[in-house]
Amino acid sequence: MGDLGSNSFVAARLRLRTVMIGALLACVGSVFTPMSYLTLKLFFTVTTVALFAAMVWIIVRECRCPHCGKIIFLGALSAASCPRCRRSLTTGKKQKKSGK
């Protein structure tokens, strides 16, 4: 059957990483802007909040397992396999069970 959208998950992961770096830069800009530049400080703060909202939106809408559709919220940047169906998020192959 082939890849069922693993490329879209990888693209969403890249988009999430980009927005996260932007939020980090806006937050640092807000922290290090002196109070004498209040308008610039407010701009950085509002931008940070908007980018955090965009991160949640990307996770909810796009960071889903391409096989079962489960939202991968925690660890979306580092997840290698879906916690529900145990399939690889990049290749689609079933992961082997770990022996205890």
Phi and psi in degrees as GROMACS dihedral restraints (atoms count N, CA, C in turn):
[ dihedral_restraints ]
;  ai    aj    ak    al  type     phi  dphi    fc
    3     4     5     6     1    87.6    20    10
    4     5     6     7     1  -171.2    20    10
    6     7     8     9     1   -69.8    20    10
    7     8     9    10     1   129.2    20    10
    9    10    11    12     1  -102.9    20    10
   10    11    12    13     1    51.1    20    10
   12    13    14    15     1    99.0    20    10
   13    14    15    16     1    17.2    20    10
   15    16    17    18     1   -64.2    20    10
   16    17    18    19     1   -29.5    20    10
   18    19    20    21     1   -64.9    20    10
   19    20    21    22     1   -33.8    20    10
   21    22    23    24     1   -69.7    20    10
   22    23    24    25     1   -33.8    20    10
   24    25    26    27     1   -68.3    20    10
   25    26    27    28     1   -41.6    20    10
   27    28    29    30     1   -64.6    20    10
   28    29    30    31     1   -40.2    20    10
   30    31    32    33     1   -65.2    20    10
   31    32    33    34     1   -40.3    20    10
   33    34    35    36     1   -65.6    20    10
   34    35    36    37     1   -38.4    20    10
   36    37    38    39     1   -63.3    20    10
   37    38    39    40     1   -41.5    20    10
   39    40    41    42     1   -66.7    20    10
   40    41    42    43     1   -41.9    20    10
   42    43    44    45     1   -63.2    20    10
   43    44    45    46     1   -40.9    20    10
   45    46    47    48     1   -63.9    20    10
   46    47    48    49     1   -42.6    20    10
   48    49    50    51     1   -62.9    20    10
   49    50    51    52     1   -40.9    20    10
   51    52    53    54     1   -65.1    20    10
   52    53    54    55     1   -44.7    20    10
   54    55    56    57     1   -67.1    20    10
   55    56    57    58     1   -35.5    20    10
   57    58    59    60     1   -65.7    20    10
   58    59    60    61     1   -40.1    20    10
   60    61    62    63     1   -66.0    20    10
   61    62    63    64     1   -39.6    20    10
   63    64    65    66     1   -62.5    20    10
   64    65    66    67     1   -41.1    20    10
   66    67    68    69     1   -65.4    20    10
   67    68    69    70     1   -38.6    20    10
   69    70    71    72     1   -64.0    20    10
   70    71    72    73     1   -44.4    20    10
   72    73    74    75     1   -65.2    20    10
   73    74    75    76     1   -39.4    20    10
   75    76    77    78     1   -66.6    20    10
   76    77    78    79     1   -37.5    20    10
   78    79    80    81     1   -66.3    20    10
   79    80    81    82     1   -44.4    20    10
   81    82    83    84     1   -63.7    20    10
   82    83    84    85     1   -39.6    20    10
   84    85    86    87     1   -61.7    20    10
   85    86    87    88     1   -38.0    20    10
   87    88    89    90     1   -68.7    20    10
   88    89    90    91     1   -39.0    20    10
   90    91    92    93     1   -68.6    20    10
   91    92    93    94     1   -41.8    20    10
   93    94    95    96     1   -92.5    20    10
   94    95    96    97     1     0.9    20    10
   96    97    98    99     1   -81.6    20    10
   97    98    99   100     1   127.1    20    10
   99   100   101   102     1   -67.6    20    10
  100   101   102   103     1   157.1    20    10
  102   103   104   105     1   -65.4    20    10
  103   104   105   106     1   -16.8    20    10
  105   106   107   108     1   -70.3    20    10
  106   107   108   109     1   -20.8    20    10
  108   109   110   111     1  -104.3    20    10
  109   110   111   112     1    64.3    20    10
  111   112   113   114     1   -63.0    20    10
  112   113   114   115     1   -38.0    20    10
  114   115   116   117     1   -65.1    20    10
  115   116   117   118     1   -41.9    20    10
  117   118   119   120     1   -66.9    20    10
  118   119   120   121     1   -39.3    20    10
  120   121   122   123     1   -63.6    20    10
  121   122   123   124     1   -41.9    20    10
  123   124   125   126     1   -64.5    20    10
  124   125   126   127     1   -40.3    20    10
  126   127   128   129     1   -60.1    20    10
  127   128   129   130     1   -46.9    20    10
  129   130   131   132     1   -62.9    20    10
  130   131   132   133     1   -38.9    20    10
  132   133   134   135     1   -66.3    20    10
  133   134   135   136     1   -46.5    20    10
  135   136   137   138     1   -64.7    20    10
  136   137   138   139     1   -38.7    20    10
  138   139   140   141     1   -63.4    20    10
  139   140   141   142     1   -41.2    20    10
  141   142   143   144     1   -61.2    20    10
  142   143   144   145     1   -45.6    20    10
  144   145   146   147     1   -64.6    20    10
  145   146   147   148     1   -41.3    20    10
  147   148   149   150     1   -65.1    20    10
  148   149   150   151     1   -39.5    20    10
  150   151   152   153     1   -70.7    20    10
  151   152   153   154     1   -34.0    20    10
  153   154   155   156     1   -65.5    20    10
  154   155   156   157     1   -39.0    20    10
  156   157   158   159     1   -64.7    20    10
  157   158   159   160     1   -37.7    20    10
  159   160   161   162     1   -65.9    20    10
  160   161   162   163     1   -35.1    20    10
  162   163   164   165     1   -63.8    20    10
  163   164   165   166     1   -44.1    20    10
  165   166   167   168     1   -63.9    20    10
  166   167   168   169     1   -40.5    20    10
  168   169   170   171     1   -61.4    20    10
  169   170   171   172     1   -44.4    20    10
  171   172   173   174     1   -64.1    20    10
  172   173   174   175     1   -41.0    20    10
  174   175   176   177     1   -64.6    20    10
  175   176   177   178     1   -46.1    20    10
  177   178   179   180     1   -69.2    20    10
  178   179   180   181     1   -40.1    20    10
  180   181   182   183     1   -85.6    20    10
  181   182   183   184     1   -35.4    20    10
  183   184   185   186     1  -119.7    20    10
  184   185   186   187     1   -23.7    20    10
  186   187   188   189     1   -88.6    20    10
  187   188   189   190     1    70.2    20    10
  189   190   191   192     1  -119.5    20    10
  190   191   192   193     1   152.8    20    10
  192   193   194   195     1   -64.7    20    10
  193   194   195   196     1   130.3    20    10
  195   196   197   198     1   -71.5    20    10
  196   197   198   199     1    -7.4    20    10
  198   199   200   201     1  -104.7    20    10
  199   200   201   202     1   -46.8    20    10
  201   202   203   204     1  -109.0    20    10
  202   203   204   205     1   -15.2    20    10
  204   205   206   207     1    87.8    20    10
  205   206   207   208     1     5.1    20    10
  207   208   209   210     1   -70.0    20    10
  208   209   210   211     1   137.8    20    10
  210   211   212   213     1   -73.3    20    10
  211   212   213   214     1   129.2    20    10
  213   214   215   216     1  -103.5    20    10
  214   215   216   217     1    91.0    20    10
  216   217   218   219     1   -85.5    20    10
  217   218   219   220     1   -57.9    20    10
  219   220   221   222     1   -84.6    20    10
  220   221   222   223     1   127.2    20    10
  222   223   224   225     1    79.2    20    10
  223   224   225   226     1    26.9    20    10
  225   226   227   228     1   -63.6    20    10
  226   227   228   229     1   -28.9    20    10
  228   229   230   231     1   -80.7    20    10
  229   230   231   232     1   -23.4    20    10
  231   232   233   234     1  -117.2    20    10
  232   233   234   235     1    -1.3    20    10
  234   235   236   237     1   -67.6    20    10
  235   236   237   238     1   132.6    20    10
  237   238   239   240     1  -102.6    20    10
  238   239   240   241     1   -27.7    20    10
  240   241   242   243     1  -140.1    20    10
  241   242   243   244     1   157.5    20    10
  243   244   245   246     1   -72.2    20    10
  244   245   246   247     1   133.0    20    10
  246   247   248   249     1   -69.9    20    10
  247   248   249   250     1   -18.3    20    10
  249   250   251   252     1   -92.3    20    10
  250   251   252   253     1   -53.9    20    10
  252   253   254   255     1   -99.0    20    10
  253   254   255   256     1    -4.6    20    10
  255   256   257   258     1    59.8    20    10
  256   257   258   259     1    30.2    20    10
  258   259   260   261     1   -99.5    20    10
  259   260   261   262     1   149.1    20    10
  261   262   263   264     1   -65.5    20    10
  262   263   264   265     1   137.2    20    10
  264   265   266   267     1   -78.3    20    10
  265   266   267   268     1   -14.8    20    10
  267   268   269   270     1  -104.4    20    10
  268   269   270   271     1   -39.3    20    10
  270   271   272   273     1  -101.5    20    10
  271   272   273   274     1   -27.3    20    10
  273   274   275   276     1    88.8    20    10
  274   275   276   277     1    -1.0    20    10
  276   277   278   279     1   -79.0    20    10
  277   278   279   280     1   147.8    20    10
  279   280   281   282     1   -68.0    20    10
  280   281   282   283     1   134.6    20    10
  282   283   284   285     1   -80.4    20    10
  283   284   285   286     1   145.6    20    10
  285   286   287   288     1   -73.3    20    10
  286   287   288   289     1   148.4    20    10
  288   289   290   291     1   -74.0    20    10
  289   290   291   292     1   140.2    20    10
  291   292   293   294     1   -86.9    20    10
  292   293   294   295     1   130.0    20    10
  294   295   296   297     1   -81.0    20    10
  295   296   297   298     1   138.7    20    10
